[in-house]
């Protein structure tokens, strides 16, 4: 069912209850005279931190300017208590080995104080001041200049954004703010938890995890601007814009305010009468303001479908001709539809259906803001050819959504599973109030972002009717413009109907053929919101940065050993029994840590490639797939496409290969060669298939020209069963465009004894393998020493390194990896975006790979390369020439 944004037709007085994200200080009825001071925002980011166990003073004393903070820890905000203490050097690196276990949880069973001082210039007291708390985890007492602003019964809820009128409490000169945060109870509080993703941090994320700031204005303030766009389909020739915002009179007398708006060259305004303390919703729509009907609008698209133009709305409130307040927001013009086709959820952007391919997103376990890192991770999403991120209870910073808008990456936010968010049967009245207020706060925050296309109000399960009603009331009150879905699993509710989604796993290693079977619960039909092949082992260089020597030894020697960096102790995924059994049977038991890691990359590459390829081939029978997960909250051995250190591994390049814009692939079920076109236009191409024995001899070749339509897949031909193949053989697929340029190159290693699965024992997290494919003869491949040439170039802050690898032997060079390092024997340069990696070259073949990176990440060294592979001895290349 498509949902159009509802048109606002009337405005009225609204009392903003504290429950829905705003609060006023009791007794503040006398407002100061407004003299036309301009709007200002004062960020509060220099803080100090101390345990309440070490402080005898009360909040009134601690929040007095000049209070002695000798011995307090320096802190920034946003920052949890654990993050601040780690930065201050109190604990060793919590992310290495089992250091996290050694941090005493007792340190966090008492409240902690955050404190800061700030200066307001003379005249600041003549403005109206509001204190904003955008994220406290989980409850707090807030003190300002010796006065209690709000206590823990009011300041409660991880995802609530709170605002307090502190006009009577601030003063010119020095001011002091103190926030006492209380221990988090993950079993009773609607907070951030990690389930089995990774361990819970010992502070449970307690602290100030989002910004704190003051806004200064005149008597009338503006907040929560929104722009709703209605785009004419199918031609996209016009767009109707509706603009809304809350207008608040903080004074004790009636005022008339002139609200002026602009979007580029478009101007509009209206007068609003406000009683003392009154709030109103002001709106502008095309029926009354014809200039809000845009001709030939610049339309926002996901990056694979078009460009990402953003518009800016600016609003100004004037009282008696003087500026009282200003606010602004960015927005994109796009039409978002959602409907069920054969029971499966399909999203349509600007009238065009979109195959969702993405990953589950994890914030840093200590909830640290990492602005530069977030951008690099999102650039990886695009490099992987994915178009979507799912947020399960990890509702990121504003910066994240701004980047997603700019980069054209879709976002599926929603609440968490398996904790208090989902265990609604035991909810208290406070839980219900916090849940509804959290929904309202987040809806206001997310609703203008064109990247955000839905909200999942449940994860593994839909909420019961009463809770669903609380969420829907909050969403409708916030004028939420996009589809609302009851859960990420296959559910139905009377209010929202069928989800059209499934959450059927798997979450553990399964063979590539699994994804193509009609018997596979998580296979390539419908929309699978959580699925993966489980383990995703980082490369050796980064493994050594996260695990102790003892842990490294256990990783390859003992499949039953619990892995602290895989899952919690009570998790199904705490050891690698399933993964290691597959490795030993398919590729041979590991002989060393390096051998284990290399074989893990082979398993991960083919498993991730097969998953995404199956969904691409079956597009619109399959409408979406979310890899669980995209990345991790800390250094992890499973569920990722790149590791904590931003190292792309076998999982990364298998997924990247599968999601090429023009792609040729092999089907494990019917041996068909399939061409996939992810681009918005048709392409004239030619597909070539070759079959090689393990000795490098060519056994079969066929080429087929074709025209492939936009956003489609097509079976081109079926590979025959050749006579007398080697037990392990290779299928090489090439796709060339009309100019004879190779646009896709894909190699499979297959067995004459393929897997058979034990469907009778299929479980929620995997399907057992009854017989494994025998690929052990890969170990008989003779050594190959390819010819390697390379060069580097600089352009501004970025570097480019090109490496050409030529196999001049008569043997196959299997699974070649190229590393870019900081000089000889240096660390890997990360992040890095390679055009391809883990390549396989048949006799006489060559391929050029290109790496793009930031010059700053070289750490002052020159770029160097290490080239090696399954049967290719490592070779270092130093002193790279300059590219011509």
C-alpha positions in Angstrom: 0.0 0.0 0.0 1.4 3.4 -1.0 1.3 6.1 1.6 1.1 9.8 0.5 2.1 12.5 2.9 -1.0 13.9 4.5 -1.7 17.5 3.8 -1.9 19.8 6.8 -5.0 22.0 6.6 -5.3 23.8 9.9 -3.1 25.1 12.6 -4.0 25.4 16.2 -2.5 25.9 19.7 -0.5 23.0 20.9 0.7 22.4 24.4 4.0 20.5 24.1 4.1 18.1 27.0 7.4 17.1 28.5 6.5 13.5 27.4 6.9 14.6 23.8 10.3 16.1 24.0 9.9 19.7 25.4 9.9 20.9 29.0 9.7 24.3 30.7 11.1 25.2 34.0 8.3 25.5 36.7 7.8 29.0 37.9 9.5 30.8 35.0 6.6 33.1 34.0 8.4 36.5 33.8 10.3 36.7 30.6 13.0 39.4 30.0 12.5 42.2 27.6 13.6 41.3 24.0 16.0 43.8 22.5 16.6 42.1 19.1 19.6 40.0 20.0 20.3 37.5 17.2 19.8 33.8 17.5 22.9 32.0 18.7 23.8 28.4 19.4 26.4 27.7 22.0 27.9 24.2 21.9 28.9 22.8 25.3 31.8 20.4 24.6 34.5 21.0 27.2 33.6 18.9 30.2 35.0 17.1 33.3 33.9 13.8 34.7 34.0 12.2 38.1 32.4 9.3 40.0 29.8 10.3 42.6 31.6 7.9 44.9 34.5 10.3 45.1 32.4 13.5 45.6 30.7 14.6 48.8 29.1 17.8 47.4 25.5 18.0 46.1 24.2 19.2 42.7 23.7 22.8 43.9 27.4 23.0 44.9 28.8 21.1 41.9 26.9 23.3 39.5 28.1 26.6 41.0 30.7 28.4 38.9 34.2 28.0 40.3 33.6 24.6 42.0 36.9 22.9 42.6 37.3 20.0 40.1 40.8 19.1 41.0 41.3 15.3 40.2 38.4 15.2 37.8 38.9 13.5 34.4 38.8 15.6 31.2 35.9 14.6 28.9 34.2 15.7 25.8 30.5 15.5 25.0 29.2 13.4 23.4 30.9 10.6 25.3 29.9 7.8 27.5 31.6 7.4 30.9 33.6 4.4 29.7 34.7 6.2 26.5 35.8 9.3 28.5 37.8 7.2 31.0 39.4 5.1 28.2 40.5 8.3 26.5 41.9 9.6 29.8 44.0 6.4 30.1 42.2 5.0 33.1 41.9 1.6 31.3 43.9 -0.3 28.8 42.5 -0.6 25.2 39.1 -2.3 25.8 39.1 -3.6 22.3 42.2 -5.8 22.5 42.1 -9.4 23.6 39.9 -9.7 26.8 40.8 -6.4 28.3 37.2 -5.4 28.4 36.5 -8.2 30.9 39.1 -6.7 33.2 37.3 -3.3 33.6 35.4 -3.5 36.9 31.7 -3.2 36.4 31.5 -1.9 40.0 32.9 1.4 38.7 29.6 2.0 37.0 27.1 0.9 39.7 27.1 4.5 41.0 26.1 7.8 39.4 28.7 9.9 37.5 28.9 13.6 37.2 29.5 15.6 34.0 30.4 19.2 34.5 31.2 22.2 32.3 31.5 25.9 32.6 30.7 28.4 29.8 30.6 32.1 29.3 27.8 34.3 28.1 28.7 37.8 27.1 27.0 40.8 28.6 23.5 41.2 27.3 23.0 37.5 27.1 20.5 37.6 29.9 18.3 39.7 27.7 17.7 36.7 25.4 15.6 33.7 26.0 17.8 30.7 26.6 17.0 27.0 26.1 19.1 24.1 27.1 19.1 21.1 24.7 19.9 17.5 25.7 19.9 15.5 22.5 20.7 12.1 24.1 21.2 11.0 27.8 21.7 7.4 28.5 19.6 6.7 30.5 18.5 9.1 33.2 19.9 12.1 34.9 19.6 15.1 37.2 20.4 18.4 35.5 21.7 21.4 37.5 22.6 24.9 36.3 24.2 27.6 38.4 23.1 25.9 41.6 19.5 25.2 40.6 17.9 21.9 39.6 16.6 22.2 36.0 15.0 18.7 35.9 15.5 15.4 37.8 15.8 11.8 36.8 12.0 11.2 36.6 11.9 13.7 33.8 15.3 13.3 32.1 14.8 9.7 31.1 15.1 7.8 27.8 18.1 7.2 25.5 16.4 8.4 22.4 14.5 11.4 23.7 15.6 14.9 22.7 14.8 17.3 25.6 14.6 21.1 25.7 14.4 23.3 28.8 13.7 27.0 29.2 16.7 28.2 31.4 16.3 31.9 30.7 16.0 32.7 34.5 19.0 30.6 35.3 21.7 31.7 33.0 23.7 35.0 33.5 26.3 37.1 31.8 29.7 35.8 32.5 30.5 32.4 33.9 27.9 29.7 34.1 28.2 26.1 35.2 26.2 23.1 34.2 26.3 19.7 36.0 24.6 16.5 34.8 24.5 13.5 37.1 23.9 10.4 35.1 22.6 7.2 36.7 23.5 3.6 36.1 21.7 1.9 33.2 19.7 -1.2 33.7 19.6 -3.0 30.3 16.9 -5.4 31.5 14.5 -2.6 32.6 15.4 0.4 30.5 14.7 1.2 26.9 18.3 1.7 26.2 21.0 0.5 23.7 22.0 -3.1 24.0 24.1 -5.5 21.9 22.3 -8.8 22.3 24.8 -11.4 20.8 26.6 -9.0 18.5 29.4 -8.4 21.1 29.8 -8.0 24.8 28.0 -5.3 26.7 30.4 -2.5 27.8 30.6 -2.5 31.6 29.0 1.0 31.9 26.1 -0.2 29.6 26.6 3.0 27.7 25.8 5.3 30.6 26.5 9.0 29.9 25.8 11.9 27.5 26.0 10.2 24.1 24.5 13.1 22.0 25.3 16.8 21.9 24.4 19.3 24.6 24.0 23.0 23.7 22.2 26.3 24.4 20.1 28.2 22.0 19.5 31.9 22.5 16.6 33.7 20.9 14.0 36.5 21.3 10.6 35.8 22.8 9.5 33.7 19.8 11.4 30.6 18.9 11.2 28.3 16.0 11.7 24.5 16.0 11.2 21.3 14.2 11.0 22.6 10.6 9.6 20.1 8.0 9.3 20.0 4.3 7.0 17.5 2.7 7.3 17.0 -1.0 4.7 15.5 -3.3 6.2 14.7 -6.6 4.2 14.3 -9.8 4.5 10.7 -11.1 5.5 9.4 -13.5 7.0 12.4 -15.3 8.5 14.2 -12.2 7.7 17.5 -13.9 6.4 19.2 -10.7 6.7 19.0 -6.9 4.3 20.5 -4.3 6.1 21.5 -1.1 4.4 21.9 2.3 6.5 23.7 4.9 5.8 23.4 8.7 7.4 24.5 11.9 6.6 25.0 15.6 6.4 28.6 16.7 6.7 29.1 20.5 6.0 32.3 22.5 8.2 32.2 25.6 7.1 35.5 26.9 4.3 36.4 29.4 2.4 38.6 26.9 0.7 38.1 23.6 2.8 38.7 20.5 2.4 38.8 16.8 5.3 37.2 14.9 6.1 37.4 11.2 7.4 34.0 10.0 9.4 34.3 6.8 10.6 31.4 4.8 12.9 30.8 1.8 13.9 27.9 -0.4 16.6 29.2 -2.7 15.0 32.1 -4.5 11.5 31.2 -3.3 10.1 33.5 -0.6 6.9 33.2 1.6 5.7 34.6 4.9 2.7 34.7 7.2 1.7 36.4 10.5 1.0 34.3 13.6 -0.7 35.5 16.7 0.5 33.9 19.9 -0.9 34.1 23.4 1.5 34.1 26.4 3.3 30.8 26.5 1.5 29.5 23.4 2.9 27.2 20.8 1.4 26.8 17.3 2.2 24.8 14.2 2.7 27.1 11.3 2.4 25.8 7.7 2.8 26.9 4.2 1.3 24.9 1.3 0.9 25.3 -2.5 -2.8 26.0 -2.2 -2.1 29.3 -0.4 1.4 29.9 -1.6 1.6 29.1 -5.3 5.4 29.6 -5.3 5.7 26.3 -3.4 4.7 24.4 -6.6 8.0 23.8 -8.2 8.4 23.2 -12.0 11.1 20.8 -13.1 12.3 20.1 -9.5 15.8 18.7 -8.9 14.9 15.1 -7.8 16.8 13.1 -5.2 17.7 9.5 -6.1 19.6 6.6 -4.5 23.1 6.9 -5.9 22.8 4.0 -8.4 19.7 5.6 -9.9 20.6 9.3 -10.2 21.9 12.3 -8.4 21.3 13.5 -4.9 20.5 17.3 -5.0 19.5 18.7 -1.6 17.5 21.9 -1.0 17.7 24.2 2.0 14.8 25.7 3.9 15.5 28.8 6.0 12.9 30.2 8.5 13.0 33.5 10.4 10.7 34.7 13.1 10.4 38.5 13.6 8.8 40.4 16.5 8.3 44.2 16.0 10.6 44.0 13.0 13.5 42.5 15.0 14.8 39.0 14.4 13.6 36.7 17.2 14.8 33.4 16.0 16.0 31.5 12.9 16.0 27.8 12.0 16.8 25.8 8.9 16.9 22.3 7.5 18.0 20.4 4.5 15.6 18.2 2.5 15.4 16.3 -0.7 12.5 16.0 -3.2 11.6 12.4 -3.8 8.5 10.2 -3.9 8.7 7.1 -1.7 6.3 4.2 -2.2 6.0 0.8 -0.6 3.7 -2.0 -1.7 3.2 -5.7 -1.5 3.8 -7.8 -4.7 3.0 -11.5 -4.3 3.2 -10.9 -0.5 6.7 -9.4 -0.7 7.6 -5.8 0.3 8.8 -3.6 -2.6 10.1 -0.1 -2.2 9.6 2.4 -5.0 11.7 5.5 -5.3 10.2 8.2 -7.6 7.9 5.5 -9.1 10.7 3.0 -9.8 11.0 -0.2 -7.9 14.3 -0.7 -6.1 16.0 -3.9 -5.1 17.2 -3.3 -1.6 20.7 -4.6 -1.0 22.4 -3.6 2.2 23.8 -4.4 5.6 23.0 -4.0 9.3 24.9 -1.1 10.9 26.7 -1.1 14.2 27.7 2.0 16.1 30.9 2.0 18.1 30.4 -0.1 21.2 31.3 2.9 23.4 29.0 5.1 21.4 31.8 7.5 20.4 31.1 9.9 17.6 33.6 9.2 14.8 32.8 11.7 12.1 35.6 10.9 9.7 35.3 7.2 10.2 31.6 7.2 9.5 32.1 8.9 6.2 34.7 6.3 5.2 32.4 3.5 6.2 29.6 5.0 4.1 32.0 5.3 1.1 32.7 1.6 1.6 29.0 1.0 1.3 29.0 2.6 -2.1 32.2 0.9 -3.1 30.5 -2.4 -2.2 27.7 -1.6 -4.6 25.1 -1.7 -1.8 22.3 0.8 -1.5 20.9 0.4 2.0 21.7 0.4 5.7 19.5 -1.1 8.3 19.6 0.4 11.8 18.3 -1.9 14.5 18.0 0.2 17.6 21.2 2.0 16.8 19.8 5.3 15.7 22.8 7.2 14.6 23.9 10.8 14.8 22.6 13.6 12.6 25.9 13.5 10.8 25.3 10.0 9.7 21.9 10.8 8.1 23.3 13.9 6.5 26.0 11.8 4.9 23.5 9.2 3.8 21.5 12.0 2.1 24.6 13.3 0.3 25.8 9.9 -0.8 22.4 8.6 -1.8 22.3 5.6 0.6 18.9 4.4 1.8 18.3 3.9 5.5 15.9 1.6 7.3 15.8 2.6 11.0 13.8 0.8 13.6 13.7 -0.3 17.3 15.8 -3.1 18.8 15.0 -6.8 19.3 15.6 -9.2 22.2 15.7 -6.7 25.0 13.3 -4.4 26.9 12.3 -2.8 23.6 10.8 -6.1 22.5 9.7 -7.5 25.9 6.7 -5.3 26.1 4.7 -7.6 28.4 6.6 -6.3 31.4 6.6 -2.6 30.5 5.9 -0.1 33.3 4.0 3.2 32.8 7.4 4.9 32.5 8.5 2.5 29.8 5.4 3.2 27.8 5.8 6.9 28.2 9.5 6.8 27.2 8.8 4.6 24.2 6.2 7.0 22.8 8.3 10.1 23.5 11.3 8.4 22.0 9.4 7.6 18.8 8.2 11.2 18.6 11.7 12.6 19.1 13.3 10.4 16.5 10.4 11.0 14.0 11.0 14.7 14.2 14.7 14.2 13.7 14.5 11.8 10.8 11.5 13.0 8.8 13.3 15.4 6.5 16.0 13.0 5.4 15.3 11.6 1.9 17.6 8.7 2.7 15.2 7.5 5.4 12.5 5.4 3.7 10.6 3.7 6.6 10.5 3.0 10.3 10.3 -0.5 11.7 8.5 -0.2 15.0 9.3 -3.8 15.8 12.3 -6.0 15.0 12.0 -9.7 15.4 8.3 -9.3 16.5 5.7 -6.7 15.9 4.6 -4.8 19.1 1.3 -5.7 20.6 -1.7 -3.5 19.7 -1.4 -1.2 22.7 2.2 -0.4 22.0 1.7 -0.2 18.3 -0.9 2.4 19.0 1.5 4.5 21.1 4.1 4.4 18.3 1.5 5.3 15.6 0.2 8.2 17.6 3.7 9.6 18.0 4.5 9.1 14.3 1.2 10.7 13.1 1.7 13.6 15.5 5.1 14.1 14.0 3.6 14.0 10.6 5.8 11.1 9.5 5.8 11.1 5.7 7.1 7.6 4.9 5.9 4.0 5.3 5.6 2.5 8.7 6.2 -1.2 9.0 5.3 -3.4 12.0 8.4 -5.4 12.2 11.4 -6.8 10.2 9.9 -10.3 10.2 6.9 -11.8 8.6 4.1 -10.3 10.6 0.6 -8.9 10.3 -1.1 -6.3 12.5 -4.6 -4.8 12.2 -3.3 -1.3 11.9 -0.4 -1.8 9.5 -1.2 -5.0 7.8 1.3 -7.4 6.4 5.0 -6.5 6.6 6.1 -8.4 3.5 9.4 -9.0 5.1 11.1 -12.1 6.5 13.8 -12.7 9.1 14.7 -16.3 8.4 18.5 -16.2 8.7 20.9 -17.9 8.2 23.5 -16.4 10.5 26.1 -19.2 10.3 28.2 -20.6 7.5 26.3 -22.4 4.7 27.5 -23.4 1.2 27.1 -21.1 -1.8 24.4 -23.3 -3.3 22.1 -22.7 -0.3 21.0 -19.3 -1.6 19.6 -20.8 -4.8 17.5 -23.5 -3.3 13.7 -23.1 -3.1 13.9 -25.1 0.2 16.2 -22.5 1.8 14.3 -20.4 4.4 16.7 -17.5 3.9 17.1 -18.1 0.2 16.6 -15.6 -2.6 12.9 -14.8 -2.6 11.1 -12.0 -0.8 12.8 -9.5 1.5 15.2 -11.0 4.0 16.0 -8.3 6.6 18.8 -10.3 8.4 21.0 -13.0 6.9 24.6 -13.9 6.3 27.1 -16.7 6.2 28.3 -16.0 9.7 32.1 -15.9 10.3 34.0 -13.1 8.6 37.7 -13.5 9.6 39.8 -10.3 9.2 43.1 -10.6 7.4 46.2 -11.6 9.4 47.6 -8.1 9.8 44.4 -6.9 11.6 43.8 -10.1 13.5 47.1 -9.5 15.3 45.8 -6.0 16.3 42.8 -7.5 18.1 43.7 -10.9 19.5 46.4 -12.0 21.9 48.9 -14.7 20.8 46.9 -17.3 22.9 43.7 -16.3 21.2 45.3 -16.5 17.8 46.6 -20.0 18.5 43.1 -21.2 19.6 41.5 -19.6 16.6 43.1 -22.1 14.1 43.9 -25.0 16.4 40.7 -25.5 18.4 37.3 -25.1 16.6 35.4 -25.6 19.8 37.2 -22.8 21.6 35.1 -19.9 22.7 35.9 -16.7 20.9 35.5 -13.6 22.9 35.5 -11.5 19.7 32.8 -13.6 18.0 29.8 -13.5 20.3 28.7 -13.5 24.0 29.4 -16.6 26.0 25.7 -17.8 25.8 25.6 -17.1 22.1 25.1 -19.7 19.4 28.0 -18.0 17.6 30.6 -18.1 20.4 32.8 -20.7 18.6 33.6 -21.6 15.0 32.6 -25.3 15.0 30.4 -25.0 11.9 32.8 -22.7 10.0 35.9 -24.7 10.8 34.2 -28.0 9.9 33.4 -26.6 6.4 37.0 -25.3 6.0 38.5 -28.7 6.9 36.2 -30.7 4.7 36.2 -28.4 1.6 39.8 -27.0 1.6 41.7 -29.2 4.1 42.5 -28.7 7.7 44.6 -25.5 8.4 48.3 -26.0 8.9 49.0 -22.7 10.5 47.4 -19.4 11.5 48.3 -17.9 8.1 46.8 -20.9 6.3 43.6 -20.7 8.4 43.2 -17.0 7.5 43.7 -17.6 3.8 41.2 -20.4 3.7 38.8 -18.3 5.7 39.0 -15.6 3.0 38.1 -18.2 0.3 35.1 -19.4 2.2 33.9 -15.9 3.0 34.4 -14.6 -0.6 32.3 -17.3 -2.2 29.6 -17.3 0.5 29.0 -13.5 0.3 29.2 -13.4 -3.5 26.6 -16.2 -3.8 24.2 -14.6 -1.4 24.1 -11.2 -3.3 24.2 -12.9 -6.7 21.2 -15.1 -5.9 19.1 -12.1 -4.9 20.2 -10.1 -7.9 19.3 -12.9 -10.3 15.9 -13.4 -8.7 15.2 -9.7 -8.6 11.6 -8.8 -7.7 10.8 -12.4 -6.8 13.5 -11.4 -4.3 12.9 -7.8 -3.3 15.6 -7.1 -0.7 18.4 -8.6 1.3 20.2 -7.2 4.4 23.6 -8.8 5.2 23.9 -9.2 8.9 26.0 -7.2 9.4 27.8 -4.4 7.5 30.5 -3.9 10.1 30.9 -4.3 13.9 30.8 -2.3 17.1 34.3 -3.5 18.0 36.9 -5.8 16.5 35.0 -8.9 15.6 35.4 -12.3 13.9 31.9 -12.6 12.4 29.1 -10.7 10.7 30.9 -8.1 8.8 31.9 -7.0 5.2 34.9 -5.1 6.5 36.7 -5.3 9.8 37.0 -2.8 12.7 40.2 -1.4 11.4 38.5 -0.7 8.0 40.3 -3.6 6.4 38.4 -5.1 3.4 38.6 -8.9 3.5 37.3 -11.8 1.5 33.7 -11.0 2.5 34.1 -7.5 1.2 35.4 -8.4 -2.2 33.0 -11.2 -2.7 30.1 -8.8 -2.0 31.7 -6.1 -4.2 32.1 -8.6 -7.1 28.4 -9.6 -6.8 27.1 -6.1 -6.8 28.9 -4.7 -9.9 26.7 -2.4 -12.0 27.1 -4.7 -15.0 27.8 -8.2 -13.9 28.0 -11.8 -15.2 27.5 -14.6 -12.7 27.1 -18.4 -12.4 24.0 -20.1 -10.9 24.7 -22.9 -8.5 21.3 -24.5 -9.0 20.9 -24.8 -12.8 24.5 -24.0 -14.1 23.1 -21.0 -16.0 25.2 -18.0 -16.9 23.3 -14.8 -15.9 23.9 -11.2 -16.8 22.6 -8.6 -14.4 22.2 -4.9 -15.2 22.0 -2.6 -12.1 22.2 0.6 -14.2 19.2 2.8 -15.1 19.6 2.1 -18.9 19.9 -0.9 -21.2 23.3 -2.2 -22.3 24.6 -4.1 -25.3 27.1 -6.7 -24.0 28.6 -10.1 -24.8 29.0 -12.8 -22.2 31.8 -15.4 -22.4 32.1 -18.5 -20.3 35.2 -20.7 -20.1 35.7 -23.9 -18.1 39.3 -24.9 -17.0 40.6 -28.0 -15.4 42.8 -27.5 -12.4 45.9 -27.9 -14.5 45.0 -24.8 -16.5 43.8 -26.5 -19.6 40.8 -24.9 -21.3 37.9 -27.4 -21.7 35.0 -25.3 -22.9 34.3 -21.8 -24.2 31.2 -20.0 -25.4 30.3 -16.3 -26.2 26.8 -14.9 -26.5 25.9 -11.3 -27.4 22.8 -9.7 -25.9 21.0 -6.6 -24.9 20.2 -6.4 -21.2 17.4 -4.1 -20.0 17.8 -1.6 -17.2 17.4 -3.0 -13.6 17.1 -6.6 -14.8 18.7 -10.0 -14.9 18.7 -12.5 -17.7 19.8 -16.1 -18.1 22.0 -16.2 -21.2 22.9 -19.9 -21.6 23.5 -23.0 -19.5 27.0 -24.5 -19.1 27.2 -28.2 -20.2 28.6 -31.0 -18.0 31.9 -31.6 -19.7 33.4 -35.0 -19.9 36.2 -35.9 -17.5 36.7 -32.7 -15.6 39.2 -32.5 -12.7 37.6 -33.0 -9.3 38.1 -29.2 -8.8 37.6 -27.1 -11.8 37.2 -23.4 -12.6 34.5 -21.4 -14.4 35.6 -18.1 -15.7 33.0 -15.6 -16.9 33.6 -12.4 -18.8 31.3 -9.6 -19.8 32.3 -7.1 -22.5 30.5 -4.0 -23.6 29.9 -2.7 -27.1 33.4 -1.2 -27.2 34.9 -4.7 -26.3 35.9 -3.4 -22.9 35.7 -5.9 -20.1 33.1 -4.7 -17.6 32.9 -7.8 -15.4 35.3 -10.6 -14.7 34.2 -13.4 -12.4 35.9 -16.8 -11.5 34.3 -19.7 -9.6 36.1 -22.8 -8.2 33.7 -25.8 -8.3 33.7 -29.4 -7.4 32.5 -32.5 -9.2 31.2 -33.5 -5.7 29.0 -30.5 -4.8 27.3 -30.0 -1.4 24.2 -31.6 -0.3 22.3 -30.0 2.6 20.3 -31.7 5.4 17.1 -29.8 5.0 15.4 -32.0 7.7 17.7 -30.4 10.3 17.4 -26.8 9.2 17.4 -24.4 12.2 16.8 -20.7 12.6 20.5 -19.9 12.2 21.8 -22.4 9.6 21.2 -25.6 7.6 23.6 -28.5 8.2 25.7 -29.8 5.3 25.4 -33.5 4.8 28.2 -33.7 2.2 30.7 -31.0 1.5 32.1 -30.0 -1.9 35.6 -31.4 -2.3 38.0 -28.6 -3.2 41.0 -30.0 -1.5 42.9 -30.4 -4.8 43.4 -26.7 -4.8 46.3 -27.5 -2.5 48.0 -29.2 -5.5 48.2 -26.0 -7.6 51.9 -25.4 -8.4 53.5 -22.2 -7.4 53.1 -19.3 -9.8 55.3 -16.2 -9.9 53.4 -13.6 -12.0 54.9 -10.5 -13.4 54.0 -7.4 -11.4 54.4 -3.8 -12.3 53.0 -0.8 -10.4 53.0 3.0 -10.2 51.5 5.7 -7.9 50.1 9.2 -8.4 49.0 12.1 -6.2 46.1 14.4 -6.6 45.5 16.9 -3.8 44.9 15.0 -0.6 44.4 11.6 -2.3 46.7 9.0 -3.8 46.2 6.3 -6.5 48.3 3.2 -6.9 47.9 0.9 -10.0 49.2 -2.6 -10.1 49.2 -4.9 -13.1 49.6 -8.6 -12.6 50.4 -10.9 -15.5 50.3 -14.7 -15.3 52.8 -15.9 -17.9 52.8 -19.4 -16.7 50.7 -22.4 -17.9 49.2 -22.8 -14.4 46.3 -21.0 -12.7 47.3 -18.3 -10.2 44.6 -18.6 -7.5 43.2 -16.0 -5.2 45.8 -13.3 -5.5 45.6 -10.5 -2.9 47.3 -7.1 -3.2 48.1 -5.1 -0.1 49.0 -1.4 0.0 51.4 -0.7 2.9 53.1 2.2 4.6 56.6 1.6 3.1 58.5 -1.6 3.5 57.0 -3.9 6.3 54.6 -1.2 7.2 51.0 -1.4 8.3 48.3 -1.6 5.7 47.0 1.7 4.4 43.4 1.9 5.6 40.8 2.7 4.5 41.5 1.8 0.9 39.2 1.3 -2.0 40.5 -1.3 -4.6 38.8 -1.7 -7.9 39.1 -5.5 -7.3 41.1 -7.9 -5.2 41.4 -11.6 -4.5 41.7 -12.3 -8.2 42.3 -15.5 -10.1 44.3 -15.5 -13.3 44.2 -18.2 -15.9 47.3 -19.0 -18.0 48.3 -16.0 -20.1 45.9 -13.5 -18.4 46.6 -10.2 -16.8 44.6 -7.7 -14.8 45.2 -4.2 -13.5 43.9 -3.3 -10.0 43.7 0.3 -8.7 43.8 1.5 -5.1 42.5 4.9 -4.0 43.4 6.2 -0.5 44.2 9.4 1.5 47.8 10.4 1.4 47.6 11.3 5.1 47.0 7.6 5.8 50.5 6.8 4.5 51.8 8.2 7.8 54.6 10.0 5.9 55.9 6.9 4.2 55.9 6.1 0.5 53.3 3.6 -0.8 54.5 0.0 -1.1 52.8 -3.2 -2.2 52.7 -6.8 -1.1 51.4 -9.2 -3.8 50.7 -12.9 -2.8 48.1 -15.5 -3.1 47.0 -19.2 -2.6 49.8 -20.4 -4.8 51.6 -17.1 -5.3 54.5 -16.4 -3.0 54.5 -13.0 -1.3 56.4 -10.4 -3.2 57.1 -6.8 -2.0 57.3 -3.8 -4.4 59.0 -0.7 -3.1 60.0 2.6 -4.7 57.0 2.6 -7.0 57.3 4.7 -10.2 55.2 7.7 -10.8 52.2 6.9 -13.1 52.5 8.5 -16.5 
